[in-house]
Amino acid sequence: MQPVNITKEAQKEILDIIKNKNIPLGYGLRIGVKGGRGCAGVNYLLGFDQKKEDDIAYNVEEIEVFVSKREVMFLMGLEVDFYEGADARGFTFVNTNIPASS
């Protein structure tokens, strides 16, 4: 089961971070949420961490991904992308289960 999709652009950036920031062996990409109350929804988090007992673990290409079982319902349908343009650079998150506003 893969609750979160990671685009090729995001995969490339994550692998570059792992290589150039000396992420220790045994660590994977943790995708999580912060918040989740009220109208503002949730904020998505990315980081590197070791697998925990309550995690769902899966691989996307060469990247081991960890998601807490408690947060899966907030992450299902999430797509992690990476944007690099003249105006900004960074990871973006699109939840495909939430309709775009008109």
VMD Tcl script that builds the backbone (N, CA, C; Angstrom):
set m [mol new atoms 306]
animate dup $m
set s [atomselect $m all]
$s set {name element resname resid chain x y z} {
  {N N MET 1 A 0.839 -1.191 0.000}
  {CA C MET 1 A 0.000 0.000 0.000}
  {C C MET 1 A 0.879 1.248 0.000}
  {N N GLN 2 A 0.601 2.161 -0.911}
  {CA C GLN 2 A 1.329 3.421 -0.984}
  {C C GLN 2 A 0.343 4.574 -0.835}
  {N N PRO 3 A 0.194 5.087 0.381}
  {CA C PRO 3 A -0.764 6.182 0.575}
  {C C PRO 3 A -0.334 7.485 -0.096}
  {N N VAL 4 A 0.980 7.646 -0.304}
  {CA C VAL 4 A 1.511 8.894 -0.852}
  {C C VAL 4 A 2.270 8.602 -2.145}
  {N N ASN 5 A 1.986 9.396 -3.171}
  {CA C ASN 5 A 2.711 9.308 -4.436}
  {C C ASN 5 A 3.825 10.355 -4.435}
  {N N ILE 6 A 4.984 9.985 -4.909}
  {CA C ILE 6 A 6.114 10.911 -4.998}
  {C C ILE 6 A 6.500 11.025 -6.467}
  {N N THR 7 A 6.418 12.234 -7.019}
  {CA C THR 7 A 6.711 12.435 -8.436}
  {C C THR 7 A 8.196 12.209 -8.712}
  {N N LYS 8 A 8.520 12.038 -9.976}
  {CA C LYS 8 A 9.920 11.834 -10.390}
  {C C LYS 8 A 10.791 13.021 -9.973}
  {N N GLU 9 A 10.260 14.238 -10.096}
  {CA C GLU 9 A 11.031 15.433 -9.718}
  {C C GLU 9 A 11.341 15.416 -8.220}
  {N N ALA 10 A 10.340 15.051 -7.410}
  {CA C ALA 10 A 10.547 14.979 -5.963}
  {C C ALA 10 A 11.507 13.846 -5.617}
  {N N GLN 11 A 11.393 12.710 -6.289}
  {CA C GLN 11 A 12.309 11.594 -6.046}
  {C C GLN 11 A 13.752 12.016 -6.297}
  {N N LYS 12 A 13.967 12.719 -7.397}
  {CA C LYS 12 A 15.320 13.173 -7.740}
  {C C LYS 12 A 15.882 14.078 -6.642}
  {N N GLU 13 A 15.078 15.008 -6.153}
  {CA C GLU 13 A 15.525 15.931 -5.107}
  {C C GLU 13 A 15.782 15.200 -3.793}
  {N N ILE 14 A 14.914 14.256 -3.438}
  {CA C ILE 14 A 15.086 13.486 -2.197}
  {C C ILE 14 A 16.373 12.665 -2.259}
  {N N LEU 15 A 16.617 12.009 -3.382}
  {CA C LEU 15 A 17.844 11.218 -3.534}
  {C C LEU 15 A 19.077 12.119 -3.470}
  {N N ASP 16 A 18.968 13.323 -4.016}
  {CA C ASP 16 A 20.074 14.289 -3.954}
  {C C ASP 16 A 20.333 14.708 -2.503}
  {N N ILE 17 A 19.285 14.935 -1.737}
  {CA C ILE 17 A 19.427 15.294 -0.317}
  {C C ILE 17 A 20.080 14.149 0.443}
  {N N ILE 18 A 19.614 12.917 0.220}
  {CA C ILE 18 A 20.182 11.756 0.902}
  {C C ILE 18 A 21.680 11.653 0.618}
  {N N LYS 19 A 22.050 11.854 -0.626}
  {CA C LYS 19 A 23.453 11.733 -1.030}
  {C C LYS 19 A 24.309 12.875 -0.470}
  {N N ASN 20 A 23.835 14.096 -0.580}
  {CA C ASN 20 A 24.662 15.260 -0.259}
  {C C ASN 20 A 24.572 15.745 1.185}
  {N N LYS 21 A 23.563 15.305 1.922}
  {CA C LYS 21 A 23.422 15.743 3.320}
  {C C LYS 21 A 23.793 14.636 4.304}
  {N N ASN 22 A 24.382 13.562 3.773}
  {CA C ASN 22 A 24.866 12.453 4.613}
  {C C ASN 22 A 23.792 11.902 5.546}
  {N N ILE 23 A 22.635 11.603 5.003}
  {CA C ILE 23 A 21.566 10.981 5.783}
  {C C ILE 23 A 22.048 9.581 6.165}
  {N N PRO 24 A 22.015 9.224 7.448}
  {CA C PRO 24 A 22.563 7.928 7.888}
  {C C PRO 24 A 21.829 6.727 7.286}
  {N N LEU 25 A 22.552 5.634 7.146}
  {CA C LEU 25 A 21.944 4.377 6.713}
  {C C LEU 25 A 20.866 3.986 7.714}
  {N N GLY 26 A 19.803 3.384 7.227}
  {CA C GLY 26 A 18.718 2.993 8.107}
  {C C GLY 26 A 17.652 4.061 8.269}
  {N N TYR 27 A 17.910 5.241 7.729}
  {CA C TYR 27 A 16.925 6.318 7.780}
  {C C TYR 27 A 16.172 6.348 6.456}
  {N N GLY 28 A 14.906 6.694 6.532}
  {CA C GLY 28 A 14.086 6.834 5.342}
  {C C GLY 28 A 13.348 8.148 5.386}
  {N N LEU 29 A 12.581 8.385 4.353}
  {CA C LEU 29 A 11.797 9.611 4.261}
  {C C LEU 29 A 10.515 9.443 5.067}
  {N N ARG 30 A 10.325 10.297 6.057}
  {CA C ARG 30 A 9.093 10.281 6.841}
  {C C ARG 30 A 8.176 11.372 6.288}
  {N N ILE 31 A 6.950 10.954 5.980}
  {CA C ILE 31 A 5.917 11.889 5.537}
  {C C ILE 31 A 4.854 11.893 6.624}
  {N N GLY 32 A 4.527 13.092 7.104}
  {CA C GLY 32 A 3.579 13.185 8.200}
  {C C GLY 32 A 2.709 14.418 8.091}
  {N N VAL 33 A 1.925 14.622 9.132}
  {CA C VAL 33 A 1.035 15.776 9.187}
  {C C VAL 33 A 1.182 16.480 10.519}
  {N N LYS 34 A 0.847 17.764 10.491}
  {CA C LYS 34 A 0.801 18.570 11.710}
  {C C LYS 34 A -0.509 19.344 11.642}
  {N N GLY 35 A -1.215 19.380 12.724}
  {CA C GLY 35 A -2.500 20.081 12.733}
  {C C GLY 35 A -3.623 19.100 12.516}
  {N N GLY 36 A -4.601 19.500 11.723}
  {CA C GLY 36 A -5.716 18.622 11.425}
  {C C GLY 36 A -7.003 19.009 12.108}
  {N N ARG 37 A -7.026 20.190 12.691}
  {CA C ARG 37 A -8.247 20.640 13.365}
  {C C ARG 37 A -8.731 21.932 12.737}
  {N N GLY 38 A -10.005 22.071 12.698}
  {CA C GLY 38 A -10.587 23.310 12.203}
  {C C GLY 38 A -10.550 23.412 10.691}
  {N N CYS 39 A -10.825 24.605 10.215}
  {CA C CYS 39 A -10.954 24.841 8.776}
  {C C CYS 39 A -9.619 24.834 8.043}
  {N N ALA 40 A -8.533 25.065 8.756}
  {CA C ALA 40 A -7.238 25.205 8.099}
  {C C ALA 40 A -6.706 23.878 7.571}
  {N N GLY 41 A -7.237 22.761 8.022}
  {CA C GLY 41 A -6.759 21.474 7.536}
  {C C GLY 41 A -5.437 21.103 8.174}
  {N N VAL 42 A -4.619 20.382 7.429}
  {CA C VAL 42 A -3.348 19.900 7.956}
  {C C VAL 42 A -2.187 20.512 7.199}
  {N N ASN 43 A -1.043 20.511 7.849}
  {CA C ASN 43 A 0.210 20.859 7.194}
  {C C ASN 43 A 0.978 19.561 7.012}
  {N N TYR 44 A 1.576 19.392 5.863}
  {CA C TYR 44 A 2.326 18.185 5.578}
  {C C TYR 44 A 3.786 18.391 5.930}
  {N N LEU 45 A 4.411 17.328 6.445}
  {CA C LEU 45 A 5.798 17.389 6.887}
  {C C LEU 45 A 6.632 16.337 6.169}
  {N N LEU 46 A 7.868 16.689 5.848}
  {CA C LEU 46 A 8.851 15.760 5.299}
  {C C LEU 46 A 10.091 15.814 6.171}
  {N N GLY 47 A 10.700 14.675 6.376}
  {CA C GLY 47 A 11.944 14.627 7.133}
  {C C GLY 47 A 12.555 13.245 6.989}
  {N N PHE 48 A 13.691 13.048 7.601}
  {CA C PHE 48 A 14.357 11.748 7.565}
  {C C PHE 48 A 14.382 11.190 8.973}
  {N N ASP 49 A 14.048 9.905 9.084}
  {CA C ASP 49 A 13.864 9.293 10.389}
  {C C ASP 49 A 14.041 7.787 10.248}
  {N N GLN 50 A 14.162 7.119 11.381}
  {CA C GLN 50 A 14.185 5.666 11.390}
  {C C GLN 50 A 12.762 5.148 11.479}
  {N N LYS 51 A 12.563 3.924 11.032}
  {CA C LYS 51 A 11.244 3.301 11.075}
  {C C LYS 51 A 10.823 3.097 12.529}
  {N N LYS 52 A 9.554 3.401 12.784}
  {CA C LYS 52 A 8.978 3.199 14.112}
  {C C LYS 52 A 7.998 2.031 14.056}
  {N N GLU 53 A 7.666 1.512 15.227}
  {CA C GLU 53 A 6.829 0.320 15.321}
  {C C GLU 53 A 5.473 0.476 14.635}
  {N N ASP 54 A 4.874 1.658 14.717}
  {CA C ASP 54 A 3.526 1.838 14.145}
  {C C ASP 54 A 3.547 2.404 12.725}
  {N N ASP 55 A 4.655 2.272 12.021}
  {CA C ASP 55 A 4.783 2.818 10.668}
  {C C ASP 55 A 4.357 1.824 9.595}
  {N N ILE 56 A 3.854 2.368 8.527}
  {CA C ILE 56 A 3.739 1.652 7.266}
  {C C ILE 56 A 4.992 2.039 6.494}
  {N N ALA 57 A 5.713 1.063 5.966}
  {CA C ALA 57 A 6.935 1.324 5.214}
  {C C ALA 57 A 6.767 0.789 3.796}
  {N N TYR 58 A 7.224 1.570 2.827}
  {CA C TYR 58 A 7.215 1.122 1.436}
  {C C TYR 58 A 8.337 1.836 0.696}
  {N N ASN 59 A 8.645 1.344 -0.492}
  {CA C ASN 59 A 9.721 1.930 -1.297}
  {C C ASN 59 A 9.150 2.602 -2.533}
  {N N VAL 60 A 9.727 3.744 -2.839}
  {CA C VAL 60 A 9.467 4.441 -4.088}
  {C C VAL 60 A 10.837 4.582 -4.738}
  {N N GLU 61 A 11.033 3.797 -5.802}
  {CA C GLU 61 A 12.348 3.692 -6.427}
  {C C GLU 61 A 13.362 3.296 -5.357}
  {N N GLU 62 A 14.356 4.124 -5.084}
  {CA C GLU 62 A 15.401 3.800 -4.102}
  {C C GLU 62 A 15.134 4.432 -2.732}
  {N N ILE 63 A 13.959 5.007 -2.555}
  {CA C ILE 63 A 13.648 5.748 -1.328}
  {C C ILE 63 A 12.737 4.913 -0.436}
  {N N GLU 64 A 13.179 4.677 0.791}
  {CA C GLU 64 A 12.308 4.023 1.762}
  {C C GLU 64 A 11.455 5.108 2.411}
  {N N VAL 65 A 10.140 4.888 2.439}
  {CA C VAL 65 A 9.185 5.876 2.923}
  {C C VAL 65 A 8.483 5.319 4.159}
  {N N PHE 66 A 8.354 6.173 5.197}
  {CA C PHE 66 A 7.670 5.797 6.425}
  {C C PHE 66 A 6.489 6.731 6.649}
  {N N VAL 67 A 5.344 6.122 6.979}
  {CA C VAL 67 A 4.128 6.866 7.296}
  {C C VAL 67 A 3.529 6.231 8.548}
  {N N SER 68 A 3.210 7.042 9.530}
  {CA C SER 68 A 2.572 6.534 10.738}
  {C C SER 68 A 1.168 6.032 10.410}
  {N N LYS 69 A 0.801 4.875 10.941}
  {CA C LYS 69 A -0.541 4.329 10.710}
  {C C LYS 69 A -1.621 5.295 11.183}
  {N N ARG 70 A -1.337 6.066 12.221}
  {CA C ARG 70 A -2.315 7.028 12.745}
  {C C ARG 70 A -2.579 8.176 11.775}
  {N N GLU 71 A -1.639 8.440 10.871}
  {CA C GLU 71 A -1.765 9.586 9.969}
  {C C GLU 71 A -2.175 9.202 8.554}
  {N N VAL 72 A -2.311 7.914 8.283}
  {CA C VAL 72 A -2.618 7.456 6.923}
  {C C VAL 72 A -3.879 8.110 6.378}
  {N N MET 73 A -4.909 8.242 7.198}
  {CA C MET 73 A -6.172 8.810 6.690}
  {C C MET 73 A -6.000 10.255 6.210}
  {N N PHE 74 A -5.030 10.977 6.755}
  {CA C PHE 74 A -4.775 12.348 6.319}
  {C C PHE 74 A -3.870 12.398 5.088}
  {N N LEU 75 A -3.177 11.289 4.818}
  {CA C LEU 75 A -2.177 11.276 3.748}
  {C C LEU 75 A -2.634 10.548 2.487}
  {N N MET 76 A -3.699 9.751 2.579}
  {CA C MET 76 A -4.176 9.014 1.407}
  {C C MET 76 A -4.469 9.974 0.261}
  {N N GLY 77 A -3.913 9.671 -0.897}
  {CA C GLY 77 A -4.137 10.500 -2.072}
  {C C GLY 77 A -3.196 11.677 -2.189}
  {N N LEU 78 A -2.265 11.819 -1.249}
  {CA C LEU 78 A -1.323 12.935 -1.292}
  {C C LEU 78 A -0.269 12.689 -2.369}
  {N N GLU 79 A 0.073 13.743 -3.091}
  {CA C GLU 79 A 1.167 13.695 -4.058}
  {C C GLU 79 A 2.227 14.706 -3.632}
  {N N VAL 80 A 3.464 14.221 -3.496}
  {CA C VAL 80 A 4.593 15.091 -3.172}
  {C C VAL 80 A 5.315 15.385 -4.477}
  {N N ASP 81 A 5.494 16.660 -4.758}
  {CA C ASP 81 A 6.184 17.088 -5.971}
  {C C ASP 81 A 7.307 18.036 -5.565}
  {N N PHE 82 A 8.155 18.368 -6.516}
  {CA C PHE 82 A 9.204 19.350 -6.267}
  {C C PHE 82 A 9.137 20.385 -7.368}
  {N N TYR 83 A 9.091 21.643 -6.956}
  {CA C TYR 83 A 9.003 22.754 -7.902}
  {C C TYR 83 A 10.288 23.557 -7.840}
  {N N GLU 84 A 10.812 23.876 -9.017}
  {CA C GLU 84 A 11.986 24.741 -9.089}
  {C C GLU 84 A 11.751 25.745 -10.196}
  {N N GLY 85 A 11.607 26.994 -9.805}
  {CA C GLY 85 A 11.355 28.058 -10.765}
  {C C GLY 85 A 12.087 29.315 -10.356}
  {N N ALA 86 A 11.920 30.355 -11.135}
  {CA C ALA 86 A 12.577 31.631 -10.850}
  {C C ALA 86 A 12.025 32.261 -9.574}
  {N N ASP 87 A 10.769 31.955 -9.255}
  {CA C ASP 87 A 10.112 32.583 -8.111}
  {C C ASP 87 A 10.219 31.777 -6.821}
  {N N ALA 88 A 10.447 30.481 -6.910}
  {CA C ALA 88 A 10.480 29.645 -5.704}
  {C C ALA 88 A 11.104 28.294 -6.009}
  {N N ARG 89 A 11.443 27.588 -4.929}
  {CA C ARG 89 A 12.017 26.249 -5.046}
  {C C ARG 89 A 11.625 25.484 -3.805}
  {N N GLY 90 A 11.048 24.293 -3.972}
  {CA C GLY 90 A 10.710 23.501 -2.802}
  {C C GLY 90 A 9.702 22.410 -3.099}
  {N N PHE 91 A 9.415 21.639 -2.075}
  {CA C PHE 91 A 8.452 20.558 -2.192}
  {C C PHE 91 A 7.044 21.128 -2.122}
  {N N THR 92 A 6.155 20.530 -2.894}
  {CA C THR 92 A 4.755 20.923 -2.876}
  {C C THR 92 A 3.914 19.679 -2.581}
  {N N PHE 93 A 2.733 19.899 -2.041}
  {CA C PHE 93 A 1.849 18.814 -1.648}
  {C C PHE 93 A 0.475 19.062 -2.247}
  {N N VAL 94 A -0.056 18.056 -2.933}
  {CA C VAL 94 A -1.400 18.146 -3.501}
  {C C VAL 94 A -2.154 16.912 -3.050}
  {N N ASN 95 A -3.267 17.118 -2.354}
  {CA C ASN 95 A -4.091 15.998 -1.958}
  {C C ASN 95 A -5.152 15.810 -3.025}
  {N N THR 96 A -5.031 14.719 -3.777}
  {CA C THR 96 A -5.928 14.464 -4.891}
  {C C THR 96 A -7.347 14.119 -4.433}
  {N N ASN 97 A -7.557 13.903 -3.145}
  {CA C ASN 97 A -8.895 13.621 -2.618}
  {C C ASN 97 A -9.677 14.884 -2.295}
  {N N ILE 98 A -8.994 16.020 -2.310}
  {CA C ILE 98 A -9.660 17.302 -2.009}
  {C C ILE 98 A -9.876 18.036 -3.314}
  {N N PRO 99 A -11.134 18.331 -3.686}
  {CA C PRO 99 A -11.379 19.021 -4.940}
  {C C PRO 99 A -10.769 20.420 -4.939}
  {N N ALA 100 A -10.241 20.820 -6.095}
  {CA C ALA 100 A -9.661 22.164 -6.222}
  {C C ALA 100 A -10.772 23.202 -6.110}
  {N N SER 101 A -10.455 24.362 -5.480}
  {CA C SER 101 A -11.464 25.417 -5.378}
  {C C SER 101 A -11.634 26.096 -6.735}
  {N N SER 102 A -12.835 26.563 -6.966}
  {CA C SER 102 A -13.111 27.190 -8.254}
  {C C SER 102 A -12.679 28.620 -8.284}
}
mol reanalyze $m
mol bondsrecalc $m
mol representation Tube
mol addrep $m
